[in-house]
Amino acid sequence: MTADLHAAALDEDERREFVAVATSFLEANAERLPAAESFTWGRGPEVRLMGKDDEDPRALIAQARAWRAKVFDAGFGWLGGPKEYGGGGRHHDLDGIYRSLESEFDVPDQSAWGVAWEMVAPAILVHGNEDVKQRYLSRIYRGELLCSQLLSEPGNGSDLAGLRTKAVRDGDEWVVNGQKVWSSYAHLAELGQLMARTDPDAPKHKGLTMFLLPMDTPGVEPRPLRQMNGNAEFNEVFLTDVRVPDGNRVGDAGRGWAAVLTTLMSERAAVGSGKTSAAADPALILVELARHMDRLNDAVVRQTLAEVLTHRKLIEWVGARGEALVASGQARGAEGSILKLLSSRQIRRIANLAGSLLGPAFGADTGEWGTFAWSDYLCSTPGLRIAGGTDEIQHNILGERILGLPKEPGLV
């Protein structure tokens, strides 16, 4: 796989042949969902941003793991990835085309692997040594390893460079002590992406190192946090005298900031593009809700729906631009922060209109399909506004690093 391959446009004959082969695989292994034009109110998945509390996460993860292994073994798991690490060595556009095709079929929800595929794996691919790439990349994309990020810490907010978790070298191992928070699926994950301070005397953004931490290592204690939507996907994680092999280091010691920037840019793009979201498209369900409430002729409702659908397409285009940059061998630019802000505003826009349309049914569960689920959607929005860095952080990045505006005043 080369940058030139990814920079070139996908050949139309290759596209048609791929769609035919992928569709044949999906039809042989999954049931096709009803077409969008045959939407029936009251049937199908309801709107949501995160998993539901009444679902067994372990059972869902087992189903997703089995499906992903079948997809990977059939050659559709990582089409744009390097062959030497388990990828297909093909054009990066084929991954997006496959995801689009798969969305038309009833397959297990794979959103729990968003951290693994969109955040952890890119950092390994760019910064990991040959041994780390060989040991982990194919297993991640095959669904064998569910990953969690061990980055944020209590008291530091979005100031990741201010982390206090320490790793001290002891022969061929590092001994880690500290605490992490907001770690999605840490209580279920097999592998953690850990950032620790390995040189306390180095400047703030230096002296940090990234490690891959098996979550069953002695001294690792995840504690699920109950969220306002009733779920418990986030965790705080306590690390007490945890020993990590030096062979699990990602990049050079003290150079972890470069690796984590790769992760953060990928995370912002993934969250903003909706890759890590679950269930049906909320923008399209919102249109059906307005239709069901007989409000499509309301001028204000129509205007807001037009904004929702316009931004839905804008998010898609900005996401495609960022993916093309990465696939051509270039660093992701401002697209990640732009996507994150577009997404934050989009989910608020959608939730506000749903509440306006439903009235009391938005906050009181009557049992009617397509109503109270919007309350869960609204309660999930703060989590995605924080994920990948708060809106305020994204504004600062765009203002200071892209537009060259003066830095925000710091504490004296």
Secondary structure, DSSP 8 states (H G I E B T S, - for coil): --HHHHHS---HHHHHHHHHHHHHHHHHHSEE---GGG--TT-S----SS--TTS-HHHHHHHHHHHHHHHHHTT-S-TTS-GGGT---S-THHHHHHHHHHTTEE----GGGHHIIIIIHHHHHHH--HHHHHHHHHHHHTTS--EEEE---TTTTT-GGG---EEEEETTEEEEEEEEE--TTTTT-SEEEEEEES-TTS-TTSSEEEEEEETTSTTEEEEE---TTS----EEEEEEEEEEEGGGEESSTTBHHHHHHHHHHHHHHHHHHTTT--SS-HHHHHHHHHHHTT-TT-HHHHHHHHHHHHHHHHHHHHHHHHHHHHHTT----THHHHHHHHHHHHHHHHHHHHHHHHGGGGTS--S-TTTTHHHHHHHHHHHHHHTTS-HHHHHHIIIIIIS---------
